[in-house]
Amino acid sequence: MKKVFLVLAAAALVTTACGQGESTPKAAPASEAAATPETSVKQDAKPVELQFYFPVAVGGPITKLIDQLAADFHKENPTITVKPVYGGSYQDTMTKVVTSVQGGTSPDLAVLLSTDLYSLLSMNAIEDLTPRFNKEYFNGFYDAFMGNTKSGETVWSVPFQRSTIVLYYNKDLFKKAGLNPDKAPANWTEMREAASKLTVKDSAGKTSQWGIEIPSTGYQYWMLQALSLQTGTNIVSNDGKNVYFNKPEVQEALQYYTDLGRKDKVMPEGTLEWATVPSDFISGKTAMMYHTTGNLTKVKTDAKFDFGVSFLPANKKYGSPTGGGNLYVFKGIPEDRKKAAVKFIEFLTQPQRVAQWSIDTGYVGTTKAAYETDLLKNYVKDFPQAAVARDQLQYADSELSTFQNGQVTKLFNDNIQAALLGNMSPKEALDKSQQQADDILKTFRK
């Protein structure tokens, strides 16, 4: 019970980044089905009802989008009814899932963070999906998204609403500052120089426009992970048991992160709220921002200026961690519901639906086939910014995910923020983070 309580408490500590929807997804023709799973649900089978837990930590009509998908699925599969259960934010949904599993009433399937994998495995809560689909089905997803779905060669979840971090920049403000509006900063040096030119003070000497904003609440670990990848290293092993927080490359990354605000004065010092950075960008308060591609549709809808999207600037190389949520099927449910849940996942990941979901939300289309649909081809042709996150996947790596992930991430976030506030040096913050994580993870290394 104590272990489950710790998992529950840890899960409540981490939130996630999500995009916004604009329109209702269109049902894909049955002929565009994804690779057929080994198990199926016959149309003459007895009625099955699925509980589908889904987070609503997003703006826009996300409930309408999901409700429509559930209704479209029922039309094609009259014996299966999907009942979406909106759990709040990602951490709230995870908390509800943990409580349900502990109480013996687990949902049938859920969208949870891809990084919740090891917490769910610790609870023995989720179904092994490896034998439920053929190998070609999983090969259809981008490799970068498969990292957080697997432990070893076992597949435990399916990519759904996935993202990377991208650079958004205000082309109008670039022109005003004498910068090329069609050329985003390609490396850290160019980023610092452009941010300096884009930082504007008013007549009283107060900054009225910032050059760059990188969030420092909730996901500062994600931002630092991107900077670390650009410097040459990831911060986590692929088995959830080891982290590399105090490597020299990570220290170099955190030094750059803190210097932008404290030394270069091109970013506000202190705390930058995750949710307000996009608002600052849309309002013109900052000329550039690092944020999830999941906000692309919101920026496209709300920005009253011409904006660009680019890869994150490189240091030694380009790099970004992936992010977002995956589809999980739960272990403690009857076999007929497991089969129905797999069929629903198959439905959601058909190329046409993946394409429409990407357009409606801004998330990256998770499958290669989605970008071969006329729907997404035409969208990218008219709005090329939508292809940037996909193209950056070649430089992407798995997001921080460990056993006791909520606890590890919370401590890491706190120490990063202490460095950004000037309360610790980057080295002190990272050494402390490493020691704390090692103390937590040593139990799982036996």
N, C-alpha and C positions, 0 to 999 in steps of 0.2 A: 504493500500500500504506500509506504514511504517513497519508493522508487517512482510509482505512478504519479504521486503528488508532486515530486520534483520535476517530472516531465511536464505535468500540467502547468506548474508555475513558470517553468522556463519558456514554455510555448507562448505564454501570454506577454512575453517581453519584447517580441519582435514583430514589426509590422512589415508591410510590403508596398511596392510601387505598382500602380495600376493605371490603365488608360481610361478613356472615355468613349462611349459609343455614340453613334449618330442615327443609325437606322436599323431596321429590323432585318436579321439575316434571311436570305432567301433559301428555300429548300432546294437542295441539290437533287438532280435526277438520280433515280436508283441505280442507273447504269454507271454512275461515277463512284461507286462504292470503293472503299479502300480494300486492301488485301483481306481476304476472308479469314476470320479466326477459325481455329480448329473446332470450336464448339459453336453451336448456333441455337436459336430459339425458334421452334416451329410455330407457324401461324395458328395451328389448331390446338396449341398448348393451352393450359389453364391460365387465366389472367394473372399477371404479375405486376406488382406495384413497387417501384424503386424510390427510395429516399435519396435525394441527390443534394448533398451539402455544398453550398457555394458561397464564397465571400462577397461582400458588397462594399469593399473599401475603395470604391470608385465613384466618380461623378457620372452623370449621364444615365440613360435608361437601361442600366445593366440588367435589372430584373425583367424588363420587357424583352430584352434580347434572349435571355435564357428561357423565359416562359415560352417564347415563340419556338425556340429550338425543341423544347420538350413537346410542344403541341405538334410540330412537324414530324417528330419521331413517332408519336402516337398514331398519326395518320398512316404512316408506312408500316407500323407494327401495332395493330389494333389490340393485341393481347397484352401489350406492355404499356403501363402508365408511369411516367417519370414525374415525381413530385419534388420540385426544387424547394430546398429549405435554406433560406438566406440567413447566414450565421453572423453577419456583421463583417468586421475586418478579418484579415487572414488570421491574426492571433486569436480573435474571438471565435472564429470557426474552428480553429485547432483545439481550443479549450473545450468547445462543445463536443467535438469528436472524441477527445480523450475521456470526457465524462461519460459519453454514451458507450464507448468501448468498455470502460470500467464497470458500467452498470449492466453490461450484457445486451445492450440495445444499439449496437453500432449501426451507422448508416450503411447503405449498400455501396455507394461510391461518393467521392468528394473531390473538389478542387482544393488542394492545399499547396503550400510552398513546396517547390521541388527540394528545398533544403530541409524539409521536415522528415526526409527519408529515414535517417538513423534513429530519430525519436520514435517514429512509428514502428521501426523494426525492433527497437528495444521493448515495445509493448506487445510484440507478436500480433500486430493488428491488421496487417495488410496481406493481400493475396499475391503470390508469385505469378506475374503475368507472362513469364517466358513461354510456358506451354500453351497459353491461351491464344496467341497469335503466331503466324508463321514468320520466319526470319525476314522475308522480303518486306513485310509490313514495317518492322522496326528500321530496316535499311532505308525506308522512305523518308525518315526524319533527318534533319541536319545533325551531323555528328556532335556539334557543340552542345546541342540540347540533350543528347543522350547521356552525357556525363553524370548529371545529377539524377538520372532515372535508374541507375544501376548500382549494385554493389557486387564487385567482381563481374561475372558474366550474367548474373541474374537480374532481370528487368522487373522493377517493382511499381513502375508508374508510366504514364504516357504523357509526353509534352502536350500542353494545351495553350495556355496564355503566357507566352514566353517573351523575354525581352533581352536587350543589352543596354548599356549606357551609351548615349550619343551626345555630341556637341550640337547645341542649337545656337544659332547666331543671327542677329538682327542686321539684315543687309542694308537697311536704310541708315542705321547708325554707323555701319562700316563706311559707307559713302561719305557721310558727314565728317568722319575722322580721317578721311583721305586713304582709307584702306580699300583693297580690291574686294568688292562685295561677292565675287564669284570664287574667292580663294580663302578658305578657312585656314586657321593656323595648323600647320602640319606637325609641329613638334613643340616641346615644352618652351624652348627659347622664343619661337614665334608667338606662342600663346602669351607668354609674359609681356612681350613687346606690344602685341596687339591690345592686350588688356590695359596696359599703361596708357595707350593712346585713346582708349575708349572710356577711361575713367575721367569724369568731368566734375569740376567743383563750381559752385555758384559764387556770386560776388562776395559772400560772407566767408568763403573758404570751406564751406561744407560740401561734402560729396553729394551731388545730385544724380549721378549716374555711375554705376559700377561697371568695370570692364568684364568681370566674370563672377559668377556665383556657383559654388559647389556645395550642395547640402551637407549639413553637419549634425543632423538629428535622424535617428532611426536607421539610416543606411550609410553612415560614415564608413563603416567597415567595407561596404560595397564600393564606395568611391576610392578608398585607399587600396582595395584589391585591384581595381583597374590601374591605378598608378604603379602598383607593384608589378603587375603583369607587363606594363610598358617598360619597366626597368629590368625585367628579365626573369622574374620568378612568380610562381603562385604561392599562396599562403597556406595551402591545405593539401593533405595527401588524398588519394582517391578511395581510401577505406574508412574515412571519418575518424581516424584514431590519432592523427598527428597534425599539428599546425606549425607554421614556420614564420611566426610573427616578428621575430627579432633578427631576421637575416639583414645583412647590410643593404640589400636592394630595397627592402621594406622601409628601412630607416631613411634612405634617400628619398623614397616616395613620400613619406610622412613629412619630411623636412620641406619638400616642395609645396605640399598641401598647406602647411602652416605658414610658409613664407608668403604665399599669395596675399594673405590678410595681414599678417603681423609685420612683415618686412617690406614687401612690394607695395602694399596699400592699394591693391587693385581689386580686392574682395573685402566685404565687410568682415571685421574681426569678430570672433566669438561664435555664437550659435546662429546657424542659418537653417530655418525649419524646412524640412523636406517638402511639405505641402505648399509653402508660400513661395518657394523659388520659381516655380512656373508662373505664378501670378506676377512676381517681380519682372520676369522676362516679358510676359504679355503686356504689362503696363509700361515697359520701357525703362524700368528702374535699373535693369542690368542688360548689357549688350550681348552677353553670352551666358550660357548655363550648361552644366553637366546634368543630364537627367535621363530617366528611362524613356525608351522609344514608346512605351505605353502611354505617354502623354502626347504623342504626335497628333492624334486626331483632335485633342483639346486645343493644342496650339494652332493647328490648321483652322479650326472653327473660330477661335476667339481673337487671334492676333490680327491687328489692323495694319500690319506692315509686311513687307516681303522678308521672309526668313529663309535661312539655309540650315541644312542638317549635314553633319560630316562625321567621319570617324573621330574618336578621341585622339588628340594629338599624341604623337609618339615620343618616347624618350630614346631608349635603345631600339624599340620596336613598337608597333601598334599593339593594342590589347584592351580587352574588356571582359569582365565576367558575365556570364549569362545570368538571368534572373527570372522571376515569375512563378507561375503555378502549374502543377501537373494533375492528372486524373489518377486517383487511387481507387482500387476495389478492395473491400474489406473482407477479412478472412472468416469472421464468425457469422456468416449468412448462409442460407440454403443454396444448393447448387443451381437451382433454376434461376435464382436472382443473380448469382454470379454470371451465368451465361447471358442473362438479359443486360446486365451492366456492361459486359464486354461488347455486346451488340450496340449499345448506346455510344460507347467510346468509338467504335468503328464508324458509326453515323456521324459523330462530331468531327472526326478526322478525315472525312472525305474531302478531296481537293477543293471542291466548290465552296464548302462550308468553311474550311480553313481560310480560304481567300476572303470570303465575306467577313469573317470574324476579324481578320487583320485590317480590313478597310474600316469596319465599324469602330474598332477600338484603338488601333495604332500598334498593337502587338505585332511581332514578327510572325509571318506565316511559318508554321513549324515544319512543313513538308516541302520538298522540292517540287512535287506535283502541283502544289497550290500556285506556284509562280508560273506554271505552264498553262493555267487557265486563262481564257480570254479576259475574264473578269479582272484578275490581278495584273495581267499584262497591260491592259488598257489603263488601269488606275495608276500603275507605276509610270507609264508613258506620259500621262497628264500631270503626275505629281511625283517626280523622281526622288523626292526626299524619302518616300516610302521604301525605297530599295536600300537605303544606307545601312540600316541595322542588319539586314540580311547579308549584305556584302561584307560587313565587318565580322561576321561569324567565322570567317577563315582565321581570324586572330583571337577568337574568344576561347575561354576556358571555363571550367566548372566553378560555380559560386561556392563560397565558404559553407560547408556542410559537415557537421561532426556529430558524434554522439553527444547528448546533452547540448544540442546546438543553440537553443535559446539562452542558456546560461553562459556558454562560451561567448556567444555574440554580444550579449549584454555587457559583459565585463570588458570585452575588446572595444565596443562602442564607447563606453565610459572613459577608457584610457585615451582613446583617440581624441575625444572631445576635450579632455584635460590638456592634451598637447596643443590643440587648436586654441584653447583659452589662455595658454601660456602658464598653466599650473604645473606642467611637467615638460621636460625636454622630450623630443621624439624618441630618443634612446631609452629614457626612463619609462616612458609609456609602453614601449614595445617589449622591453625586458619584463615589466610587470605583467603584461598581457600573456607573454609566453609562460611565465611561471604559473599564473592562475590557470591557464588552459591545460598545462601539463598535470597539475594537481587534479583536475577534473577528469582528464582522459586516461590517466595511468591505469584506472580500473579496467578499461576496455582493451588494453594492450596485452593482457594476460592470455 
